[in-house]
Every structure is written in structure tokens, then in C-alpha cells.
């Protein structure tokens, strides 16, 4: 769980596939 969007975006600063996967996990679960 992230308290703000900046922390989240920093955490998912990965490859495009990694970012897409984490986006699904955190935003659409």
C-alpha cells in the first residue's frame, strides 16, 4: 500500500512489462 502516487510511481519504475503488471496488481485488484 502506498500513501501517495509519487511513491507508487517510483516503486514501479521498471520495464514496461513490469510497470503494466504492477499497475494491474495495485490499481485493478
C-alpha distance matrix in Angstrom:
0.0 3.8 6.7 9.2 10.5 12.4 9.8 8.5 12.2 13.2 11.0 12.6 16.0 17.7 20.6 20.8 20.4 17.3 15.8 17.0 15.7 12.0 12.6 13.7 11.0 8.1 10.5 13.2 12.2
3.8 0.0 3.8 5.6 7.2 8.8 6.4 5.9 9.7 10.6 9.3 11.4 14.2 16.7 19.8 20.0 20.3 17.3 15.2 16.9 16.3 12.6 12.6 14.7 12.7 9.3 11.1 14.4 14.3
6.7 3.8 0.0 3.8 7.1 8.7 7.2 8.1 11.3 12.2 12.0 14.3 16.6 19.5 22.6 22.8 23.5 20.6 18.2 19.9 19.7 16.0 15.5 17.6 16.0 12.4 13.3 16.8 16.9
9.2 5.6 3.8 0.0 3.8 5.6 5.7 6.7 9.0 10.4 11.2 13.0 14.8 18.0 21.0 20.9 22.1 19.6 16.7 18.4 19.0 15.5 14.4 17.1 16.2 12.6 12.9 16.6 17.6
10.5 7.2 7.1 3.8 0.0 3.8 5.5 5.0 6.1 8.5 9.8 10.6 12.2 15.5 18.2 17.7 19.2 17.0 13.8 15.5 16.6 13.3 11.8 14.9 14.7 11.4 11.2 15.0 16.6
12.4 8.8 8.7 5.6 3.8 0.0 3.8 5.4 5.1 6.1 8.5 10.0 10.6 14.2 17.2 17.4 19.3 17.0 14.0 16.4 17.7 14.5 13.6 17.1 16.9 13.8 14.3 18.1 19.6
9.8 6.4 7.2 5.7 5.5 3.8 0.0 3.8 5.6 5.1 6.1 8.8 10.1 13.4 16.8 17.5 18.9 15.9 13.6 16.3 16.8 13.2 13.3 16.5 15.5 12.6 14.0 17.7 18.5
8.5 5.9 8.1 6.7 5.0 5.4 3.8 0.0 3.8 5.4 5.1 6.4 8.7 11.6 14.6 14.8 15.9 13.0 10.5 12.8 13.2 9.7 9.5 12.7 11.9 9.1 10.5 14.1 15.1
12.2 9.7 11.3 9.0 6.1 5.1 5.6 3.8 0.0 3.8 5.4 5.2 6.1 9.5 12.3 12.4 14.2 11.9 8.9 11.6 13.0 10.1 9.6 13.3 13.4 11.2 12.0 15.5 17.1
13.2 10.6 12.2 10.4 8.5 6.1 5.1 5.4 3.8 0.0 3.8 5.6 5.3 8.8 12.3 13.5 15.3 12.6 10.4 13.8 14.8 11.9 12.4 16.0 15.5 13.6 15.1 18.5 19.7
11.0 9.3 12.0 11.2 9.8 8.5 6.1 5.1 5.4 3.8 0.0 3.8 5.6 8.0 11.6 13.0 13.9 10.6 9.2 12.5 12.5 9.3 10.8 14.0 12.8 11.3 13.6 16.8 17.3
12.6 11.4 14.3 13.0 10.6 10.0 8.8 6.4 5.2 5.6 3.8 0.0 3.8 5.4 8.4 9.3 10.3 7.2 5.4 8.8 9.3 6.7 8.1 11.4 11.1 10.3 12.2 15.0 15.9
16.0 14.2 16.6 14.8 12.2 10.6 10.1 8.7 6.1 5.3 5.6 3.8 0.0 3.8 7.0 8.6 10.7 8.4 6.7 10.4 11.8 10.0 11.0 14.5 14.6 13.9 15.4 18.2 19.5
17.7 16.7 19.5 18.0 15.5 14.2 13.4 11.6 9.5 8.8 8.0 5.4 3.8 0.0 3.8 6.5 8.0 5.7 5.8 9.4 10.3 9.5 11.3 14.2 14.4 14.7 16.5 18.6 19.7
20.6 19.8 22.6 21.0 18.2 17.2 16.8 14.6 12.3 12.3 11.6 8.4 7.0 3.8 0.0 3.8 5.5 5.1 6.1 8.5 9.9 10.6 12.1 14.4 15.3 16.3 17.6 19.2 20.5
20.8 20.0 22.8 20.9 17.7 17.4 17.5 14.8 12.4 13.5 13.0 9.3 8.6 6.5 3.8 0.0 3.8 5.4 5.0 6.0 8.5 9.9 10.3 12.5 14.3 15.3 15.9 17.2 19.0
20.4 20.3 23.5 22.1 19.2 19.3 18.9 15.9 14.2 15.3 13.9 10.3 10.7 8.0 5.5 3.8 0.0 3.8 5.5 5.1 6.1 8.6 9.8 10.9 12.4 14.3 15.3 15.9 17.2
17.3 17.3 20.6 19.6 17.0 17.0 15.9 13.0 11.9 12.6 10.6 7.2 8.4 5.7 5.1 5.4 3.8 0.0 3.8 5.5 5.2 6.2 8.5 10.1 10.6 12.2 13.9 15.0 15.9
15.8 15.2 18.2 16.7 13.8 14.0 13.6 10.5 8.9 10.4 9.2 5.4 6.7 5.8 6.1 5.0 5.5 3.8 0.0 3.8 5.5 5.2 6.0 8.7 9.9 10.4 11.5 13.3 14.8
17.0 16.9 19.9 18.4 15.5 16.4 16.3 12.8 11.6 13.8 12.5 8.8 10.4 9.4 8.5 6.0 5.1 5.5 3.8 0.0 3.8 5.6 5.1 6.5 8.8 10.2 10.5 11.2 13.1
15.7 16.3 19.7 19.0 16.6 17.7 16.8 13.2 13.0 14.8 12.5 9.3 11.8 10.3 9.9 8.5 6.1 5.2 5.5 3.8 0.0 3.8 5.4 5.3 6.4 8.8 10.2 10.4 11.2
12.0 12.6 16.0 15.5 13.3 14.5 13.2 9.7 10.1 11.9 9.3 6.7 10.0 9.5 10.6 9.9 8.6 6.2 5.2 5.6 3.8 0.0 3.8 5.3 4.9 6.0 8.2 9.6 10.2
12.6 12.6 15.5 14.4 11.8 13.6 13.3 9.5 9.6 12.4 10.8 8.1 11.0 11.3 12.1 10.3 9.8 8.5 6.0 5.1 5.4 3.8 0.0 3.8 5.5 5.4 5.7 7.4 9.3
13.7 14.7 17.6 17.1 14.9 17.1 16.5 12.7 13.3 16.0 14.0 11.4 14.5 14.2 14.4 12.5 10.9 10.1 8.7 6.5 5.3 5.3 3.8 0.0 3.8 5.7 5.6 5.1 6.7
11.0 12.7 16.0 16.2 14.7 16.9 15.5 11.9 13.4 15.5 12.8 11.1 14.6 14.4 15.3 14.3 12.4 10.6 9.9 8.8 6.4 4.9 5.5 3.8 0.0 3.8 6.0 6.1 5.5
8.1 9.3 12.4 12.6 11.4 13.8 12.6 9.1 11.2 13.6 11.3 10.3 13.9 14.7 16.3 15.3 14.3 12.2 10.4 10.2 8.8 6.0 5.4 5.7 3.8 0.0 3.8 6.0 6.1
10.5 11.1 13.3 12.9 11.2 14.3 14.0 10.5 12.0 15.1 13.6 12.2 15.4 16.5 17.6 15.9 15.3 13.9 11.5 10.5 10.2 8.2 5.7 5.6 6.0 3.8 0.0 3.8 6.0
13.2 14.4 16.8 16.6 15.0 18.1 17.7 14.1 15.5 18.5 16.8 15.0 18.2 18.6 19.2 17.2 15.9 15.0 13.3 11.2 10.4 9.6 7.4 5.1 6.1 6.0 3.8 0.0 3.8
12.2 14.3 16.9 17.6 16.6 19.6 18.5 15.1 17.1 19.7 17.3 15.9 19.5 19.7 20.5 19.0 17.2 15.9 14.8 13.1 11.2 10.2 9.3 6.7 5.5 6.1 6.0 3.8 0.0
